[in-house]
Structure formats: C-alpha cells, structure tokens
Amino acid sequence: MKTFFFMGRNPKNKSGVSWKIWKIQRQGRTVTVFWAPAVLKKRRVRTAGKLHIKKITRSSVADAIVFERTRVQSKLRKGYQRRPRRR
C-alpha cells in the first residue's frame, strides 16, 4: 500500500492549515483508494475520522497498473508527498 500526505493552507480552518491522507492499493485487477482528513498526534500523522474507501475494478491487470500509476502521479502533481520509511 502506498501512502501519501498533503499539508496546505486552508483559511476555513482555525489553524489555517489542512492535513490530508491518501492511500492506494492494487490487488490484481482491483485498485482500492482510501482518503481522509488527518491530524498530528504525538508527532505522528493520524486520520481525523473514518477512512473513505472506493474500489475500482479494471478490465486487466496491466490496465490496473497503469491506472494506479496515473493516480499516484496526479497526487504528486497536486503536492502530496510520500510517507517516509520508518526506522
């Protein structure tokens, strides 16, 4: 599962900052996408509520791989960053 985080300005929030978490997972022809708002707790990013889930089934495994790559690239262009590996 690939996990991405976004932190950006949001004047509607009291803090003025908005945190988001976005995950994607592929199993065969099925691509599952998870997303939710996020908060910082004890110096770690946690979901602020329940994760939203959407499953997308493609016609072939190759099509699912291409779909997953395009979704990841679009999130990277929007400013999402990959989660650093834990040590």
C-alpha positions in Angstrom: 0.0 0.0 0.0 1.3 3.4 -0.9 0.6 6.3 1.5 0.7 10.0 0.7 0.2 13.1 2.9 -0.8 16.7 2.0 -0.4 19.8 4.1 -1.7 23.0 2.6 -3.2 26.3 3.6 -6.9 26.4 4.3 -8.4 29.7 5.5 -11.6 28.0 6.6 -9.8 26.1 9.5 -9.0 27.8 12.8 -5.3 26.8 12.4 -5.2 27.9 8.7 -3.7 24.6 7.7 -5.3 21.5 6.2 -3.9 17.9 6.5 -5.0 15.1 4.2 -4.0 11.4 3.9 -4.4 9.4 0.7 -3.7 5.7 0.2 -3.8 3.4 -2.8 -3.5 -0.4 -3.0 -3.7 -2.7 -6.1 -4.5 -6.4 -5.9 -4.8 -8.0 -9.3 -7.4 -6.0 -11.3 -8.8 -4.2 -8.3 -7.5 -0.8 -7.2 -8.6 0.4 -3.8 -8.3 4.1 -2.8 -8.6 5.4 0.8 -8.7 9.0 1.8 -9.5 11.1 4.9 -8.6 14.3 6.7 -5.6 13.9 9.1 -4.3 15.4 12.3 -1.0 15.3 14.2 -1.0 13.3 17.4 2.2 12.7 19.4 4.3 13.8 16.4 2.6 11.3 14.0 0.0 11.8 11.4 -3.3 10.0 12.1 -6.7 10.0 10.4 -9.1 12.6 11.9 -12.1 10.3 11.2 -13.2 7.3 9.2 -11.3 6.5 6.0 -13.4 6.8 2.8 -12.9 3.8 0.6 -13.5 3.4 -3.2 -12.8 0.1 -5.1 -12.3 0.3 -8.8 -12.1 -2.9 -11.0 -10.3 -2.6 -14.3 -10.5 -4.9 -17.3 -7.0 -6.3 -16.9 -4.0 -6.3 -14.6 -2.0 -4.2 -16.9 -4.8 -1.6 -17.1 -5.0 -1.6 -13.3 -1.2 -0.9 -13.0 -1.5 2.0 -15.5 -4.5 3.4 -13.6 -2.6 3.2 -10.3 0.4 4.9 -11.7 -1.6 7.8 -13.2 -3.5 8.3 -9.9 -0.2 8.4 -8.0 1.3 10.9 -10.5 -1.8 13.2 -10.3 -1.5 13.3 -6.4 2.2 14.1 -6.6 1.5 16.9 -9.0 -1.1 18.3 -6.6 1.6 18.5 -3.8 1.1 15.2 -1.9 4.3 13.7 -0.5 5.1 10.0 0.0 5.4 8.8 3.6 9.0 8.4 4.7 10.0 5.0 5.7 10.2 4.2 9.4 13.4 3.3 11.0 
